[in-house]
């Protein structure tokens, strides 16, 4: 069983991780690196600009304004044995579907920058990526090439975990 969590809301550290720890389970946390590095006062606007659904009612928002998992808590997850993966830098899709995909060079920038950001934050290699909308290998040649050039070993798609070669 592989437990995946996407976008990296703050409650993943406060609620999900303690449950996983108690059960002796490892979670894979796919992080939008640009969101976790955005100052708390700007996170709501970042989320709205980048199609991140905010699950909070106004009265349920954290009092300090931080919606995304902060870098120190992300390091804490990795330090406890959970796996940090990329969900791109700004929450982009590589799917050919209704949300148009970016050109190959932009997809590569997203993949490379997110990997670099996250490796800097957690101090560990980031070997997996999951595109917004779960595009699989073979659905976008430019995205496949971007993953390989960025150095990812795995792609988590909607219905498969695939080796990037």
Secondary structure as GFF3:
##gff-version 3
##sequence-region A 1 165
A	DSSP	beta_strand	3	7	.	.	.	ID=ss1
A	DSSP	alpha_helix	11	11	.	.	.	ID=ss2
A	DSSP	pi_helix	12	16	.	.	.	ID=ss3
A	DSSP	alpha_helix	17	23	.	.	.	ID=ss4
A	DSSP	beta_strand	27	31	.	.	.	ID=ss5
A	DSSP	alpha_helix	33	36	.	.	.	ID=ss6
A	DSSP	alpha_helix	40	49	.	.	.	ID=ss7
A	DSSP	three_ten_helix	58	60	.	.	.	ID=ss8
A	DSSP	alpha_helix	71	79	.	.	.	ID=ss9
A	DSSP	beta_strand	83	86	.	.	.	ID=ss10
A	DSSP	alpha_helix	104	122	.	.	.	ID=ss11
A	DSSP	beta_strand	128	129	.	.	.	ID=ss12
A	DSSP	alpha_helix	141	150	.	.	.	ID=ss13
A	DSSP	beta_strand	154	157	.	.	.	ID=ss14
A	DSSP	beta_strand	160	163	.	.	.	ID=ss15
###
